[in-house]
Each structure stands twice: as structure tokens, then as C-alpha cells.
Amino acid sequence: MTDTETKQNEPGRARALLSTADFKLLRTALASHAKTTDDREELAKINALHHRLGTYS
């Protein structure tokens, strides 16, 4: 197998699904939702997701 044949069989580079602006919008929406929820378990999940999304922006 040649080098050209090997490259054709490999998958292409994955494209980003979300932009930096998308992450900022999601963080804003989560922050708004966190202010209105009284469920401590849900709030913990929201806070964790909010934090994880922040690492991408």
C-alpha cells in the first residue's frame, strides 16, 4: 500500500460543532437557569456544566 492510499483511507479532520460564541451563549443560559432552580442536585449539575463550558471559551 502506498502512502497516498493510506491517507485516502483515513478519516478527515473533525469539524467543530460549536463556536466560542455558542459556548458563551450556553453559559449565559445556564447561569440564568441556575438562578431559578431550587433543586440542589440540578444546581450542582448546572454548575459543573457551566464550569466545563468555560474551559472552552
TIMI-2910 file (N, C-alpha, C, CB; in pm, 1 decimal, decimal comma, always signed):
<rs>
+----------+----------+----------+----------+----------+----------+----------+----------+----------+----------+----------+----------+------+
!      n_x !      n_y !      n_z !     ca_x !     ca_y !     ca_z !      c_x !      c_y !      c_z !     cb_x !     cb_y !     cb_z ! resn !
+----------+----------+----------+----------+----------+----------+----------+----------+----------+----------+----------+----------+------+
!    +84,8 !   -117,8 !     +0,0 !     +0,0 !     +0,0 !     +0,0 !    +89,4 !   +124,2 !     +0,0 !    -96,5 !     -0,2 !   +122,8 !  Met !
!    +57,1 !   +219,5 !    -82,1 !   +138,2 !   +341,0 !    -88,7 !    +92,3 !   +442,0 !    +14,9 !   +131,9 !   +402,7 !   -228,6 !  Thr !
!   +172,3 !   +543,6 !    +33,2 !   +140,1 !   +649,0 !   +129,1 !    +11,1 !   +720,6 !    +89,5 !   +255,8 !   +749,6 !   +139,4 !  Asp !
!    -11,3 !   +740,3 !    -38,5 !   -132,2 !   +807,5 !    -87,2 !   -256,1 !   +723,8 !    -57,5 !   -121,8 !   +834,9 !   -238,5 !  Thr !
!   -247,3 !   +593,5 !    -75,1 !   -361,7 !   +504,5 !    -46,6 !   -395,5 !   +505,1 !   +102,0 !   -331,1 !   +360,2 !    -92,9 !  Glu !
!   -294,6 !   +509,1 !   +186,0 !   -315,9 !   +511,0 !   +330,4 !   -388,9 !   +637,7 !   +372,1 !   -182,5 !   +499,7 !   +404,9 !  Thr !
!   -349,7 !   +751,9 !   +318,4 !   -412,3 !   +878,8 !   +353,2 !   -558,1 !   +883,6 !   +308,4 !   -335,0 !   +994,2 !   +291,2 !  Lys !
!   -590,7 !   +820,5 !   +196,4 !   -727,9 !   +821,7 !   +147,4 !   -819,8 !   +739,2 !   +236,2 !   -733,1 !   +769,8 !     +4,8 !  Gln !
!   -766,6 !   +640,3 !   +305,3 !   -847,1 !   +553,3 !   +391,8 !   -869,6 !   +612,8 !   +530,5 !   -780,4 !   +418,0 !   +405,3 !  Asn !
!   -789,4 !   +711,0 !   +567,9 !   -801,7 !   +772,5 !   +699,5 !   -913,7 !   +875,8 !   +699,0 !   -668,8 !   +837,5 !   +741,9 !  Glu !
!   -988,2 !   +885,2 !   +808,3 !  -1094,6 !   +987,3 !   +813,8 !  -1036,3 !  +1127,7 !   +815,9 !  -1183,5 !   +966,2 !   +937,5 !  Pro !
!  -1113,0 !  +1222,1 !   +764,5 !  -1069,5 !  +1361,3 !   +765,2 !  -1077,4 !  +1420,4 !   +904,0 !  -1152,9 !  +1443,7 !   +669,1 !  Gly !
!  -1025,1 !  +1538,1 !   +917,7 !  -1026,2 !  +1608,4 !  +1045,8 !  -1169,8 !  +1644,5 !  +1083,7 !   -937,7 !  +1735,8 !  +1039,3 !  Arg !
!  -1204,3 !  +1623,5 !  +1209,8 !  -1338,3 !  +1655,3 !  +1259,4 !  -1357,5 !  +1806,5 !  +1264,7 !  -1361,2 !  +1593,1 !  +1399,2 !  Ala !
!  -1476,9 !  +1850,2 !  +1231,7 !  -1509,2 !  +1993,0 !  +1237,5 !  -1571,8 !  +2026,1 !  +1372,2 !  -1604,6 !  +2033,0 !  +1122,2 !  Arg !
!  -1546,6 !  +2145,6 !  +1418,1 !  -1604,5 !  +2191,4 !  +1544,4 !  -1755,2 !  +2205,9 !  +1528,4 !  -1540,9 !  +2326,0 !  +1589,4 !  Ala !
!  -1828,9 !  +2158,6 !  +1627,1 !  -1974,1 !  +2170,3 !  +1623,6 !  -2023,0 !  +2301,1 !  +1682,6 !  -2036,9 !  +2055,4 !  +1697,2 !  Leu !
!  -1948,3 !  +2354,6 !  +1777,9 !  -1989,2 !  +2476,4 !  +1846,8 !  -1879,0 !  +2581,4 !  +1837,9 !  -2023,5 !  +2446,7 !  +1994,0 !  Leu !
!  -1919,0 !  +2704,4 !  +1822,7 !  -1822,9 !  +2814,2 !  +1819,2 !  -1802,0 !  +2868,4 !  +1959,9 !  -1870,9 !  +2926,5 !  +1724,2 !  Ser !
!  -1705,4 !  +2955,9 !  +1975,3 !  -1681,7 !  +3021,6 !  +2103,8 !  -1805,6 !  +3099,7 !  +2147,0 !  -1559,4 !  +3115,4 !  +2095,2 !  Thr !
!  -1871,7 !  +3164,1 !  +2051,2 !  -1993,8 !  +3239,3 !  +2082,3 !  -2103,9 !  +3145,5 !  +2132,9 !  -2042,8 !  +3316,7 !  +1957,7 !  Ala !
!  -2110,3 !  +3023,9 !  +2078,3 !  -2208,9 !  +2925,7 !  +2124,6 !  -2184,8 !  +2889,3 !  +2270,8 !  -2204,2 !  +2799,1 !  +2037,1 !  Asp !
!  -2058,4 !  +2870,0 !  +2306,4 !  -2025,9 !  +2835,4 !  +2445,2 !  -2064,8 !  +2948,9 !  +2539,7 !  -1875,5 !  +2803,9 !  +2459,3 !  Phe !
!  -2040,0 !  +3072,5 !  +2497,7 !  -2077,4 !  +3187,2 !  +2581,1 !  -2228,3 !  +3194,2 !  +2598,9 !  -2025,5 !  +3318,0 !  +2519,4 !  Lys !
!  -2302,3 !  +3169,9 !  +2491,7 !  -2448,4 !  +3171,3 !  +2498,8 !  -2500,0 !  +3060,5 !  +2590,9 !  -2508,8 !  +3155,6 !  +2358,3 !  Leu !
!  -2443,2 !  +2942,2 !  +2579,7 !  -2483,6 !  +2831,1 !  +2666,2 !  -2453,2 !  +2861,5 !  +2812,7 !  -2412,7 !  +2701,7 !  +2623,5 !  Leu !
!  -2337,4 !  +2920,6 !  +2839,2 !  -2303,1 !  +2956,4 !  +2977,4 !  -2401,1 !  +3059,1 !  +3032,5 !  -2159,5 !  +3010,9 !  +2985,1 !  Arg !
!  -2440,1 !  +3156,6 !  +2951,2 !  -2535,8 !  +3258,4 !  +2994,1 !  -2671,5 !  +3195,1 !  +3024,3 !  -2550,6 !  +3367,5 !  +2886,3 !  Thr !
!  -2714,5 !  +3104,2 !  +2937,9 !  -2843,2 !  +3035,8 !  +2958,9 !  -2838,7 !  +2950,6 !  +3085,8 !  -2878,4 !  +2947,2 !  +2836,5 !  Ala !
!  -2729,0 !  +2881,7 !  +3108,0 !  -2715,8 !  +2800,6 !  +3229,1 !  -2715,7 !  +2886,8 !  +3354,3 !  -2588,4 !  +2717,4 !  +3223,5 !  Leu !
!  -2648,5 !  +2999,8 !  +3348,9 !  -2644,8 !  +3089,2 !  +3464,4 !  -2785,2 !  +3139,6 !  +3496,2 !  -2549,4 !  +3208,0 !  +3438,6 !  Ala !
!  -2861,7 !  +3172,1 !  +3393,5 !  -2999,1 !  +3217,9 !  +3412,7 !  -3084,9 !  +3107,8 !  +3474,3 !  -3059,5 !  +3263,8 !  +3279,4 !  Ser !
!  -3068,9 !  +2987,7 !  +3423,4 !  -3147,1 !  +2875,0 !  +3475,5 !  -3107,3 !  +2843,3 !  +3620,3 !  -3127,5 !  +2750,2 !  +3386,3 !  His !
!  -2978,7 !  +2855,4 !  +3650,1 !  -2931,1 !  +2825,9 !  +3785,4 !  -2994,5 !  +2919,8 !  +3888,0 !  -2778,1 !  +2836,8 !  +3791,6 !  Ala !
!  -3022,0 !  +3042,6 !  +3847,3 !  -3082,5 !  +3139,6 !  +3938,9 !  -3227,0 !  +3104,7 !  +3972,9 !  -3076,6 !  +3278,8 !  +3878,5 !  Lys !
!  -3293,6 !  +3026,5 !  +3886,3 !  -3435,4 !  +2998,4 !  +3906,6 !  -3463,1 !  +2860,1 !  +3964,7 !  -3507,8 !  +3012,6 !  +3777,1 !  Thr !
!  -3361,9 !  +2776,0 !  +3976,7 !  -3385,3 !  +2640,8 !  +4026,6 !  -3360,5 !  +2631,9 !  +4177,1 !  -3296,1 !  +2541,1 !  +3952,8 !  Thr !
!  -3440,9 !  +2550,8 !  +4241,6 !  -3424,5 !  +2527,3 !  +4384,9 !  -3370,4 !  +2387,6 !  +4414,5 !  -3557,1 !  +2547,2 !  +4456,3 !  Asp !
!  -3361,1 !  +2303,9 !  +4312,1 !  -3313,9 !  +2165,9 !  +4327,0 !  -3161,6 !  +2165,6 !  +4337,8 !  -3360,7 !  +2077,5 !  +4207,2 !  Asp !
!  -3111,6 !  +2126,9 !  +4455,4 !  -2967,6 !  +2132,7 !  +4479,8 !  -2888,8 !  +2038,0 !  +4389,1 !  -2938,9 !  +2099,8 !  +4624,8 !  Arg !
!  -2945,3 !  +1921,1 !  +4358,6 !  -2876,0 !  +1826,4 !  +4270,3 !  -2865,8 !  +1882,9 !  +4128,6 !  -2949,5 !  +1690,1 !  +4268,3 !  Glu !
!  -2975,0 !  +1940,6 !  +4080,3 !  -2973,5 !  +2000,6 !  +3947,5 !  -2878,4 !  +2119,5 !  +3943,4 !  -3114,8 !  +2043,9 !  +3906,6 !  Glu !
!  -2877,7 !  +2197,3 !  +4048,2 !  -2788,1 !  +2312,3 !  +4055,5 !  -2641,8 !  +2268,4 !  +4050,6 !  -2814,9 !  +2392,7 !  +4183,3 !  Leu !
!  -2609,7 !  +2159,6 !  +4117,0 !  -2472,7 !  +2107,7 !  +4113,4 !  -2434,8 !  +2064,8 !  +3971,9 !  -2457,2 !  +1989,3 !  +4210,5 !  Ala !
!  -2528,1 !  +2001,9 !  +3901,3 !  -2502,5 !  +1960,1 !  +3763,2 !  -2486,3 !  +2081,7 !  +3672,1 !  -2616,8 !  +1870,0 !  +3712,0 !  Lys !
!  -2571,4 !  +2181,7 !  +3692,8 !  -2563,0 !  +2304,6 !  +3613,3 !  -2429,1 !  +2372,8 !  +3636,6 !  -2679,0 !  +2400,8 !  +3648,2 !  Ile !
!  -2387,9 !  +2381,9 !  +3762,2 !  -2260,9 !  +2447,0 !  +3795,0 !  -2142,3 !  +2372,3 !  +3732,8 !  -2243,5 !  +2455,6 !  +3947,6 !  Asn !
!  -2147,0 !  +2239,7 !  +3735,3 !  -2038,4 !  +2161,3 !  +3676,0 !  -2032,6 !  +2182,0 !  +3524,8 !  -2056,2 !  +2011,9 !  +3708,3 !  Ala !
!  -2147,7 !  +2180,3 !  +3459,9 !  -2151,6 !  +2201,5 !  +3315,9 !  -2107,6 !  +2343,7 !  +3280,8 !  -2292,6 !  +2174,3 !  +3261,8 !  Leu !
!  -2153,3 !  +2439,8 !  +3359,0 !  -2114,0 !  +2579,5 !  +3338,7 !  -1961,9 !  +2592,1 !  +3345,6 !  -2181,1 !  +2671,7 !  +3444,4 !  His !
!  -1902,5 !  +2526,4 !  +3442,1 !  -1756,9 !  +2529,6 !  +3458,8 !  -1687,5 !  +2463,3 !  +3339,6 !  -1715,9 !  +2459,5 !  +3590,3 !  His !
!  -1735,9 !  +2346,2 !  +3297,7 !  -1674,5 !  +2276,9 !  +3184,2 !  -1684,0 !  +2357,8 !  +3056,0 !  -1739,7 !  +2141,7 !  +3164,0 !  Arg !
!  -1796,0 !  +2422,6 !  +3033,2 !  -1812,0 !  +2505,7 !  +2912,9 !  -1717,3 !  +2624,8 !  +2916,5 !  -1957,5 !  +2554,5 !  +2899,6 !  Leu !
!  -1685,5 !  +2671,4 !  +3035,8 !  -1595,6 !  +2785,3 !  +3048,6 !  -1454,0 !  +2754,4 !  +3006,2 !  -1595,2 !  +2834,0 !  +3189,0 !  Gly !
!  -1415,7 !  +2628,4 !  +3012,2 !  -1279,8 !  +2593,0 !  +2973,5 !  -1259,2 !  +2597,5 !  +2822,7 !  -1245,9 !  +2455,6 !  +3025,3 !  Thr !
!  -1367,4 !  +2608,7 !  +2746,6 !  -1357,3 !  +2611,6 !  +2600,2 !  -1366,4 !  +2751,6 !  +2542,9 !  -1465,2 !  +2526,5 !  +2539,6 !  Tyr !
!  -1397,4 !  +2848,7 !  +2622,9 !  -1413,8 !  +2983,3 !  +2566,4 !  -1295,4 !  +3071,1 !  +2596,7 !  -1539,8 !  +3048,4 !  +2619,2 !  Ser !
+----------+----------+----------+----------+----------+----------+----------+----------+----------+----------+----------+----------+------+
</rs>
